[in-house]
Amino acid sequence: MNLSFAGCGFLGIYHVGVAGCFKKYAPHLLLNNISGASAGAIAACSLLCDLPLGLYVS
């Protein structure tokens, strides 16, 4: 399965939400076939590098 995030600056927050759901509920789908453009590339890189996706509020 390939996963691709579209490029669009204002959709970046939706990409973070979708990436978080994939990471939490379907980690078996997260293989090395993830790509994206613009804001989608940030979400794709965070999934591939296993970076935290949560928003931190102090």
Predicted model as a PDB file, atoms N, CA, C, CB and O in Angstrom, pLDDT in the B-factor column:
MODEL        1                                                                  
ATOM      1  N   MET A   1       0.839  -1.173   0.000  1.00 78.00           N  
ATOM      2  CA  MET A   1       0.000   0.000   0.000  1.00 78.00           C  
ATOM      3  C   MET A   1       0.890   1.244   0.000  1.00 78.00           C  
ATOM      4  CB  MET A   1      -0.958  -0.006   1.216  1.00 78.00           C  
ATOM      5  O   MET A   1       1.897   1.292   0.706  1.00 78.00           O  
ATOM      6  N   ASN A   2       0.520   2.228  -0.780  1.00 85.00           N  
ATOM      7  CA  ASN A   2       1.215   3.504  -0.818  1.00 85.00           C  
ATOM      8  C   ASN A   2       0.338   4.562  -0.161  1.00 85.00           C  
ATOM      9  CB  ASN A   2       1.573   3.904  -2.274  1.00 85.00           C  
ATOM     10  O   ASN A   2      -0.882   4.561  -0.324  1.00 85.00           O  
ATOM     11  N   LEU A   3       0.964   5.449   0.571  1.00 87.00           N  
ATOM     12  CA  LEU A   3       0.255   6.533   1.251  1.00 87.00           C  
ATOM     13  C   LEU A   3       0.861   7.849   0.796  1.00 87.00           C  
ATOM     14  CB  LEU A   3       0.334   6.386   2.809  1.00 87.00           C  
ATOM     15  O   LEU A   3       2.073   8.043   0.885  1.00 87.00           O  
ATOM     16  N   SER A   4       0.018   8.757   0.306  1.00 90.00           N  
ATOM     17  CA  SER A   4       0.511  10.031  -0.205  1.00 90.00           C  
ATOM     18  C   SER A   4      -0.316  11.160   0.393  1.00 90.00           C  
ATOM     19  CB  SER A   4       0.459  10.070  -1.757  1.00 90.00           C  
ATOM     20  O   SER A   4      -1.546  11.106   0.393  1.00 90.00           O  
ATOM     21  N   PHE A   5       0.362  12.182   0.899  1.00 91.00           N  
ATOM     22  CA  PHE A   5      -0.285  13.371   1.432  1.00 91.00           C  
ATOM     23  C   PHE A   5      -0.165  14.492   0.405  1.00 91.00           C  
ATOM     24  CB  PHE A   5       0.342  13.791   2.797  1.00 91.00           C  
ATOM     25  O   PHE A   5       0.921  14.748  -0.113  1.00 91.00           O  
ATOM     26  N   ALA A   6      -1.268  15.153   0.115  1.00 90.00           N  
ATOM     27  CA  ALA A   6      -1.283  16.232  -0.881  1.00 90.00           C  
ATOM     28  C   ALA A   6      -0.592  17.476  -0.338  1.00 90.00           C  
ATOM     29  CB  ALA A   6      -2.729  16.569  -1.294  1.00 90.00           C  
ATOM     30  O   ALA A   6      -0.424  17.638   0.870  1.00 90.00           O  
ATOM     31  N   GLY A   7      -0.206  18.328  -1.237  1.00 87.00           N  
ATOM     32  CA  GLY A   7       0.428  19.574  -0.847  1.00 87.00           C  
ATOM     33  C   GLY A   7      -0.580  20.704  -0.761  1.00 87.00           C  
ATOM     34  O   GLY A   7      -1.263  21.010  -1.738  1.00 87.00           O  
ATOM     35  N   CYS A   8      -0.672  21.311   0.378  1.00 83.00           N  
ATOM     36  CA  CYS A   8      -1.547  22.457   0.572  1.00 83.00           C  
ATOM     37  C   CYS A   8      -1.313  22.955   1.992  1.00 83.00           C  
ATOM     38  CB  CYS A   8      -3.064  22.089   0.323  1.00 83.00           C  
ATOM     39  O   CYS A   8      -1.529  22.216   2.953  1.00 83.00           O  
ATOM     40  N   GLY A   9      -0.877  24.190   2.129  1.00 81.00           N  
ATOM     41  CA  GLY A   9      -0.477  24.712   3.427  1.00 81.00           C  
ATOM     42  C   GLY A   9      -1.553  24.661   4.490  1.00 81.00           C  
ATOM     43  O   GLY A   9      -1.278  24.272   5.625  1.00 81.00           O  
ATOM     44  N   PHE A  10      -2.789  25.050   4.144  1.00 84.00           N  
ATOM     45  CA  PHE A  10      -3.834  25.087   5.166  1.00 84.00           C  
ATOM     46  C   PHE A  10      -4.391  23.715   5.491  1.00 84.00           C  
ATOM     47  CB  PHE A  10      -4.950  25.984   4.723  1.00 84.00           C  
ATOM     48  O   PHE A  10      -5.135  23.578   6.462  1.00 84.00           O  
ATOM     49  N   LEU A  11      -4.055  22.690   4.709  1.00 84.00           N  
ATOM     50  CA  LEU A  11      -4.469  21.321   5.033  1.00 84.00           C  
ATOM     51  C   LEU A  11      -3.467  20.609   5.926  1.00 84.00           C  
ATOM     52  CB  LEU A  11      -4.667  20.523   3.763  1.00 84.00           C  
ATOM     53  O   LEU A  11      -3.675  19.450   6.283  1.00 84.00           O  
ATOM     54  N   GLY A  12      -2.389  21.280   6.290  1.00 85.00           N  
ATOM     55  CA  GLY A  12      -1.351  20.661   7.100  1.00 85.00           C  
ATOM     56  C   GLY A  12      -1.865  20.118   8.415  1.00 85.00           C  
ATOM     57  O   GLY A  12      -1.428  19.055   8.855  1.00 85.00           O  
ATOM     58  N   ILE A  13      -2.784  20.826   9.051  1.00 86.00           N  
ATOM     59  CA  ILE A  13      -3.326  20.365  10.335  1.00 86.00           C  
ATOM     60  C   ILE A  13      -4.154  19.098  10.147  1.00 86.00           C  
ATOM     61  CB  ILE A  13      -4.184  21.468  10.987  1.00 86.00           C  
ATOM     62  O   ILE A  13      -4.203  18.257  11.045  1.00 86.00           O  
ATOM     63  N   TYR A  14      -4.807  18.949   8.994  1.00 89.00           N  
ATOM     64  CA  TYR A  14      -5.542  17.723   8.715  1.00 89.00           C  
ATOM     65  C   TYR A  14      -4.578  16.567   8.472  1.00 89.00           C  
ATOM     66  CB  TYR A  14      -6.468  17.911   7.504  1.00 89.00           C  
ATOM     67  O   TYR A  14      -4.849  15.437   8.878  1.00 89.00           O  
ATOM     68  N   HIS A  15      -3.459  16.843   7.816  1.00 88.00           N  
ATOM     69  CA  HIS A  15      -2.443  15.815   7.605  1.00 88.00           C  
ATOM     70  C   HIS A  15      -1.921  15.303   8.943  1.00 88.00           C  
ATOM     71  CB  HIS A  15      -1.283  16.366   6.752  1.00 88.00           C  
ATOM     72  O   HIS A  15      -1.709  14.101   9.107  1.00 88.00           O  
ATOM     73  N   VAL A  16      -1.717  16.196   9.887  1.00 85.00           N  
ATOM     74  CA  VAL A  16      -1.238  15.795  11.213  1.00 85.00           C  
ATOM     75  C   VAL A  16      -2.273  14.896  11.891  1.00 85.00           C  
ATOM     76  CB  VAL A  16      -0.944  17.042  12.092  1.00 85.00           C  
ATOM     77  O   VAL A  16      -1.910  13.904  12.523  1.00 85.00           O  
ATOM     78  N   GLY A  17      -3.543  15.232  11.766  1.00 87.00           N  
ATOM     79  CA  GLY A  17      -4.603  14.407  12.355  1.00 87.00           C  
ATOM     80  C   GLY A  17      -4.681  13.027  11.736  1.00 87.00           C  
ATOM     81  O   GLY A  17      -4.806  12.029  12.445  1.00 87.00           O  
ATOM     82  N   VAL A  18      -4.608  12.967  10.427  1.00 88.00           N  
ATOM     83  CA  VAL A  18      -4.658  11.682   9.732  1.00 88.00           C  
ATOM     84  C   VAL A  18      -3.426  10.850  10.056  1.00 88.00           C  
ATOM     85  CB  VAL A  18      -4.773  11.892   8.215  1.00 88.00           C  
ATOM     86  O   VAL A  18      -3.527   9.645  10.290  1.00 88.00           O  
ATOM     87  N   ALA A  19      -2.266  11.491  10.070  1.00 87.00           N  
ATOM     88  CA  ALA A  19      -1.036  10.765  10.403  1.00 87.00           C  
ATOM     89  C   ALA A  19      -1.092  10.228  11.828  1.00 87.00           C  
ATOM     90  CB  ALA A  19       0.192  11.676  10.231  1.00 87.00           C  
ATOM     91  O   ALA A  19      -0.649   9.109  12.086  1.00 87.00           O  
ATOM     92  N   GLY A  20      -1.629  11.011  12.747  1.00 85.00           N  
ATOM     93  CA  GLY A  20      -1.777  10.553  14.124  1.00 85.00           C  
ATOM     94  C   GLY A  20      -2.708   9.362  14.240  1.00 85.00           C  
ATOM     95  O   GLY A  20      -2.442   8.436  15.006  1.00 85.00           O  
ATOM     96  N   CYS A  21      -3.797   9.375  13.487  1.00 88.00           N  
ATOM     97  CA  CYS A  21      -4.730   8.239  13.509  1.00 88.00           C  
ATOM     98  C   CYS A  21      -4.105   6.990  12.904  1.00 88.00           C  
ATOM     99  CB  CYS A  21      -6.015   8.590  12.755  1.00 88.00           C  
ATOM    100  O   CYS A  21      -4.289   5.888  13.421  1.00 88.00           O  
ATOM    101  N   PHE A  22      -3.367   7.157  11.811  1.00 87.00           N  
ATOM    102  CA  PHE A  22      -2.668   6.003  11.250  1.00 87.00           C  
ATOM    103  C   PHE A  22      -1.679   5.433  12.245  1.00 87.00           C  
ATOM    104  CB  PHE A  22      -1.950   6.385   9.961  1.00 87.00           C  
ATOM    105  O   PHE A  22      -1.576   4.216  12.400  1.00 87.00           O  
ATOM    106  N   LYS A  23      -0.955   6.306  12.915  1.00 85.00           N  
ATOM    107  CA  LYS A  23       0.064   5.867  13.871  1.00 85.00           C  
ATOM    108  C   LYS A  23      -0.562   5.147  15.071  1.00 85.00           C  
ATOM    109  CB  LYS A  23       0.887   7.067  14.351  1.00 85.00           C  
ATOM    110  O   LYS A  23       0.003   4.186  15.593  1.00 85.00           O  
ATOM    111  N   LYS A  24      -1.732   5.625  15.499  1.00 86.00           N  
ATOM    112  CA  LYS A  24      -2.372   5.056  16.688  1.00 86.00           C  
ATOM    113  C   LYS A  24      -3.212   3.826  16.373  1.00 86.00           C  
ATOM    114  CB  LYS A  24      -3.237   6.098  17.353  1.00 86.00           C  
ATOM    115  O   LYS A  24      -3.128   2.827  17.087  1.00 86.00           O  
ATOM    116  N   TYR A  25      -4.027   3.881  15.309  1.00 89.00           N  
ATOM    117  CA  TYR A  25      -5.005   2.833  15.053  1.00 89.00           C  
ATOM    118  C   TYR A  25      -4.603   1.838  13.971  1.00 89.00           C  
ATOM    119  CB  TYR A  25      -6.290   3.454  14.681  1.00 89.00           C  
ATOM    120  O   TYR A  25      -5.143   0.732  13.935  1.00 89.00           O  
ATOM    121  N   ALA A  26      -3.674   2.195  13.089  1.00 87.00           N  
ATOM    122  CA  ALA A  26      -3.297   1.282  12.008  1.00 87.00           C  
ATOM    123  C   ALA A  26      -1.794   1.325  11.752  1.00 87.00           C  
ATOM    124  CB  ALA A  26      -4.060   1.630  10.723  1.00 87.00           C  
ATOM    125  O   ALA A  26      -1.372   1.609  10.631  1.00 87.00           O  
ATOM    126  N   PRO A  27      -0.978   1.046  12.772  1.00 85.00           N  
ATOM    127  CA  PRO A  27       0.470   1.120  12.550  1.00 85.00           C  
ATOM    128  C   PRO A  27       0.982   0.065  11.572  1.00 85.00           C  
ATOM    129  CB  PRO A  27       1.194   0.971  13.865  1.00 85.00           C  
ATOM    130  O   PRO A  27       2.067   0.216  11.010  1.00 85.00           O  
ATOM    131  N   HIS A  28       0.210  -0.998  11.365  1.00 86.00           N  
ATOM    132  CA  HIS A  28       0.628  -2.032  10.426  1.00 86.00           C  
ATOM    133  C   HIS A  28       0.591  -1.541   8.979  1.00 86.00           C  
ATOM    134  CB  HIS A  28      -0.254  -3.259  10.577  1.00 86.00           C  
ATOM    135  O   HIS A  28       1.204  -2.156   8.106  1.00 86.00           O  
ATOM    136  N   LEU A  29      -0.114  -0.448   8.712  1.00 81.00           N  
ATOM    137  CA  LEU A  29      -0.179   0.107   7.363  1.00 81.00           C  
ATOM    138  C   LEU A  29       0.971   1.060   7.058  1.00 81.00           C  
ATOM    139  CB  LEU A  29      -1.488   0.823   7.169  1.00 81.00           C  
ATOM    140  O   LEU A  29       1.162   1.448   5.906  1.00 81.00           O  
ATOM    141  N   LEU A  30       1.735   1.438   8.071  1.00 77.00           N  
ATOM    142  CA  LEU A  30       2.806   2.409   7.886  1.00 77.00           C  
ATOM    143  C   LEU A  30       4.099   1.701   7.505  1.00 77.00           C  
ATOM    144  CB  LEU A  30       3.007   3.245   9.161  1.00 77.00           C  
ATOM    145  O   LEU A  30       4.920   1.366   8.359  1.00 77.00           O  
ATOM    146  N   LEU A  31       4.258   1.488   6.233  1.00 77.00           N  
ATOM    147  CA  LEU A  31       5.485   0.906   5.726  1.00 77.00           C  
ATOM    148  C   LEU A  31       6.360   2.031   5.195  1.00 77.00           C  
ATOM    149  CB  LEU A  31       5.197  -0.155   4.625  1.00 77.00           C  
ATOM    150  O   LEU A  31       6.154   3.187   5.565  1.00 77.00           O  
ATOM    151  N   ASN A  32       7.302   1.738   4.365  1.00 78.00           N  
ATOM    152  CA  ASN A  32       8.203   2.757   3.838  1.00 78.00           C  
ATOM    153  C   ASN A  32       7.686   3.409   2.573  1.00 78.00           C  
ATOM    154  CB  ASN A  32       9.545   2.161   3.574  1.00 78.00           C  
ATOM    155  O   ASN A  32       8.438   4.122   1.909  1.00 78.00           O  
ATOM    156  N   ASN A  33       6.425   3.191   2.213  1.00 87.00           N  
ATOM    157  CA  ASN A  33       5.861   3.749   0.994  1.00 87.00           C  
ATOM    158  C   ASN A  33       4.977   4.946   1.311  1.00 87.00           C  
ATOM    159  CB  ASN A  33       5.064   2.686   0.237  1.00 87.00           C  
ATOM    160  O   ASN A  33       3.784   4.936   1.009  1.00 87.00           O  
ATOM    161  N   ILE A  34       5.552   5.971   1.915  1.00 90.00           N  
ATOM    162  CA  ILE A  34       4.819   7.169   2.293  1.00 90.00           C  
ATOM    163  C   ILE A  34       5.473   8.358   1.610  1.00 90.00           C  
ATOM    164  CB  ILE A  34       4.787   7.354   3.842  1.00 90.00           C  
ATOM    165  O   ILE A  34       6.694   8.511   1.646  1.00 90.00           O  
ATOM    166  N   SER A  35       4.656   9.200   0.988  1.00 91.00           N  
ATOM    167  CA  SER A  35       5.192  10.377   0.308  1.00 91.00           C  
ATOM    168  C   SER A  35       4.265  11.560   0.534  1.00 91.00           C  
ATOM    169  CB  SER A  35       5.376  10.108  -1.206  1.00 91.00           C  
ATOM    170  O   SER A  35       3.174  11.412   1.084  1.00 91.00           O  
ATOM    171  N   GLY A  36       4.707  12.723   0.106  1.00 91.00           N  
ATOM    172  CA  GLY A  36       3.896  13.920   0.231  1.00 91.00           C  
ATOM    173  C   GLY A  36       4.569  15.097  -0.431  1.00 91.00           C  
ATOM    174  O   GLY A  36       5.748  15.046  -0.779  1.00 91.00           O  
ATOM    175  N   ALA A  37       3.808  16.153  -0.599  1.00 92.00           N  
ATOM    176  CA  ALA A  37       4.325  17.393  -1.177  1.00 92.00           C  
ATOM    177  C   ALA A  37       3.965  18.535  -0.249  1.00 92.00           C  
ATOM    178  CB  ALA A  37       3.759  17.638  -2.610  1.00 92.00           C  
ATOM    179  O   ALA A  37       2.884  18.546   0.340  1.00 92.00           O  
ATOM    180  N   SER A  38       4.854  19.484  -0.119  1.00 90.00           N  
ATOM    181  CA  SER A  38       4.637  20.687   0.681  1.00 90.00           C  
ATOM    182  C   SER A  38       4.321  20.303   2.128  1.00 90.00           C  
ATOM    183  CB  SER A  38       3.490  21.543   0.084  1.00 90.00           C  
ATOM    184  O   SER A  38       5.134  19.643   2.775  1.00 90.00           O  
ATOM    185  N   ALA A  39       3.163  20.701   2.643  1.00 88.00           N  
ATOM    186  CA  ALA A  39       2.800  20.369   4.019  1.00 88.00           C  
ATOM    187  C   ALA A  39       2.624  18.863   4.198  1.00 88.00           C  
ATOM    188  CB  ALA A  39       1.516  21.098   4.418  1.00 88.00           C  
ATOM    189  O   ALA A  39       2.855  18.341   5.289  1.00 88.00           O  
ATOM    190  N   GLY A  40       2.226  18.172   3.160  1.00 89.00           N  
ATOM    191  CA  GLY A  40       2.104  16.714   3.219  1.00 89.00           C  
ATOM    192  C   GLY A  40       3.441  16.023   3.382  1.00 89.00           C  
ATOM    193  O   GLY A  40       3.515  14.940   3.963  1.00 89.00           O  
ATOM    194  N   ALA A  41       4.495  16.636   2.877  1.00 90.00           N  
ATOM    195  CA  ALA A  41       5.830  16.062   3.039  1.00 90.00           C  
ATOM    196  C   ALA A  41       6.277  16.111   4.494  1.00 90.00           C  
ATOM    197  CB  ALA A  41       6.838  16.798   2.156  1.00 90.00           C  
ATOM    198  O   ALA A  41       6.990  15.222   4.958  1.00 90.00           O  
ATOM    199  N   ILE A  42       5.863  17.142   5.210  1.00 88.00           N  
ATOM    200  CA  ILE A  42       6.199  17.230   6.635  1.00 88.00           C  
ATOM    201  C   ILE A  42       5.517  16.104   7.399  1.00 88.00           C  
ATOM    202  CB  ILE A  42       5.784  18.604   7.216  1.00 88.00           C  
ATOM    203  O   ILE A  42       6.140  15.464   8.246  1.00 88.00           O  
ATOM    204  N   ALA A  43       4.245  15.857   7.108  1.00 88.00           N  
ATOM    205  CA  ALA A  43       3.522  14.762   7.763  1.00 88.00           C  
ATOM    206  C   ALA A  43       4.137  13.413   7.385  1.00 88.00           C  
ATOM    207  CB  ALA A  43       2.022  14.794   7.379  1.00 88.00           C  
ATOM    208  O   ALA A  43       4.285  12.538   8.238  1.00 88.00           O  
ATOM    209  N   ALA A  44       4.493  13.245   6.118  1.00 90.00           N  
ATOM    210  CA  ALA A  44       5.093  11.991   5.673  1.00 90.00           C  
ATOM    211  C   ALA A  44       6.441  11.758   6.354  1.00 90.00           C  
ATOM    212  CB  ALA A  44       5.264  11.993   4.147  1.00 90.00           C  
ATOM    213  O   ALA A  44       6.730  10.645   6.793  1.00 90.00           O  
ATOM    214  N   CYS A  45       7.253  12.787   6.443  1.00 89.00           N  
ATOM    215  CA  CYS A  45       8.564  12.650   7.100  1.00 89.00           C  
ATOM    216  C   CYS A  45       8.419  12.341   8.581  1.00 89.00           C  
ATOM    217  CB  CYS A  45       9.388  13.925   6.920  1.00 89.00           C  
ATOM    218  O   CYS A  45       9.196  11.568   9.139  1.00 89.00           O  
ATOM    219  N   SER A  46       7.425  12.945   9.214  1.00 87.00           N  
ATOM    220  CA  SER A  46       7.234  12.671  10.638  1.00 87.00           C  
ATOM    221  C   SER A  46       6.791  11.230  10.872  1.00 87.00           C  
ATOM    222  CB  SER A  46       6.206  13.637  11.232  1.00 87.00           C  
ATOM    223  O   SER A  46       7.139  10.634  11.891  1.00 87.00           O  
ATOM    224  N   LEU A  47       6.028  10.665   9.939  1.00 87.00           N  
ATOM    225  CA  LEU A  47       5.654   9.255  10.062  1.00 87.00           C  
ATOM    226  C   LEU A  47       6.846   8.347   9.800  1.00 87.00           C  
ATOM    227  CB  LEU A  47       4.518   8.918   9.097  1.00 87.00           C  
ATOM    228  O   LEU A  47       7.059   7.377  10.528  1.00 87.00           O  
ATOM    229  N   LEU A  48       7.617   8.650   8.775  1.00 88.00           N  
ATOM    230  CA  LEU A  48       8.756   7.802   8.428  1.00 88.00           C  
ATOM    231  C   LEU A  48       9.845   7.847   9.484  1.00 88.00           C  
ATOM    232  CB  LEU A  48       9.326   8.218   7.091  1.00 88.00           C  
ATOM    233  O   LEU A  48      10.500   6.837   9.743  1.00 88.00           O  
ATOM    234  N   CYS A  49      10.049   9.016  10.104  1.00 89.00           N  
ATOM    235  CA  CYS A  49      11.099   9.171  11.118  1.00 89.00           C  
ATOM    236  C   CYS A  49      10.593   8.921  12.531  1.00 89.00           C  
ATOM    237  CB  CYS A  49      11.694  10.559  11.038  1.00 89.00           C  
ATOM    238  O   CYS A  49      11.346   9.053  13.496  1.00 89.00           O  
ATOM    239  N   ASP A  50       9.316   8.559  12.657  1.00 85.00           N  
ATOM    240  CA  ASP A  50       8.676   8.272  13.947  1.00 85.00           C  
ATOM    241  C   ASP A  50       8.795   9.449  14.917  1.00 85.00           C  
ATOM    242  CB  ASP A  50       9.293   7.021  14.574  1.00 85.00           C  
ATOM    243  O   ASP A  50       9.126   9.273  16.090  1.00 85.00           O  
ATOM    244  N   LEU A  51       8.521  10.649  14.407  1.00 85.00           N  
ATOM    245  CA  LEU A  51       8.519  11.854  15.234  1.00 85.00           C  
ATOM    246  C   LEU A  51       7.175  12.009  15.934  1.00 85.00           C  
ATOM    247  CB  LEU A  51       8.828  13.101  14.382  1.00 85.00           C  
ATOM    248  O   LEU A  51       6.164  11.528  15.421  1.00 85.00           O  
ATOM    249  N   PRO A  52       7.132  12.662  17.083  1.00 82.00           N  
ATOM    250  CA  PRO A  52       5.845  12.884  17.758  1.00 82.00           C  
ATOM    251  C   PRO A  52       4.976  13.856  16.955  1.00 82.00           C  
ATOM    252  CB  PRO A  52       6.070  13.428  19.191  1.00 82.00           C  
ATOM    253  O   PRO A  52       5.469  14.857  16.435  1.00 82.00           O  
ATOM    254  N   LEU A  53       3.681  13.552  16.861  1.00 74.00           N  
ATOM    255  CA  LEU A  53       2.764  14.376  16.087  1.00 74.00           C  
ATOM    256  C   LEU A  53       1.840  15.212  16.949  1.00 74.00           C  
ATOM    257  CB  LEU A  53       1.951  13.513  15.184  1.00 74.00           C  
ATOM    258  O   LEU A  53       1.102  16.044  16.422  1.00 74.00           O  
ATOM    259  N   GLY A  54       1.858  15.018  18.248  1.00 67.00           N  
ATOM    260  CA  GLY A  54       0.940  15.722  19.135  1.00 67.00           C  
ATOM    261  C   GLY A  54       1.276  17.183  19.292  1.00 67.00           C  
ATOM    262  O   GLY A  54       2.418  17.607  19.113  1.00 67.00           O  
ATOM    263  N   LEU A  55       0.268  17.933  19.625  1.00 59.00           N  
ATOM    264  CA  LEU A  55       0.461  19.348  19.915  1.00 59.00           C  
ATOM    265  C   LEU A  55       0.687  19.501  21.404  1.00 59.00           C  
ATOM    266  CB  LEU A  55      -0.753  20.199  19.443  1.00 59.00           C  
ATOM    267  O   LEU A  55      -0.066  18.951  22.207  1.00 59.00           O  
ATOM    268  N   TYR A  56       1.696  20.228  21.772  1.00 51.00           N  
ATOM    269  CA  TYR A  56       2.042  20.392  23.177  1.00 51.00           C  
ATOM    270  C   TYR A  56       1.570  21.751  23.665  1.00 51.00           C  
ATOM    271  CB  TYR A  56       3.559  20.234  23.392  1.00 51.00           C  
ATOM    272  O   TYR A  56       1.929  22.783  23.099  1.00 51.00           O  
ATOM    273  N   VAL A  57       0.770  21.745  24.711  1.00 43.00           N  
ATOM    274  CA  VAL A  57       0.265  22.976  25.299  1.00 43.00           C  
ATOM    275  C   VAL A  57       0.792  23.060  26.727  1.00 43.00           C  
ATOM    276  CB  VAL A  57      -1.303  23.029  25.265  1.00 43.00           C  
ATOM    277  O   VAL A  57       0.634  22.122  27.508  1.00 43.00           O  
ATOM    278  N   SER A  58       1.414  24.177  27.063  1.00 43.00           N  
ATOM    279  CA  SER A  58       1.956  24.305  28.417  1.00 43.00           C  
ATOM    280  C   SER A  58       1.057  25.152  29.294  1.00 43.00           C  
ATOM    281  CB  SER A  58       3.353  24.905  28.378  1.00 43.00           C  
ATOM    282  O   SER A  58       1.361  25.364  30.468  1.00 43.00           O  
TER     283      SER A  58                                                      
ENDMDL                                                                          
END                                                                             
